[in-house]
């Protein structure tokens, strides 16, 4: 296939000028260090000081799943 109209380097670079990666909005929190902006903390399970995740329930479920999989292997 033959290229009908070739774009100049300047045109190509202008188009690609928006392809650059941007810095992540990382914020420092009081208790657990760094996290992404507008996300709940994975350590404490809070967002803006309010609990949004039942972390203990989730951890208990994960531990129970691992113990079941270990007992099946034996």
Long-range contacts (C-beta under 8 A, 24 or more apart in sequence): none
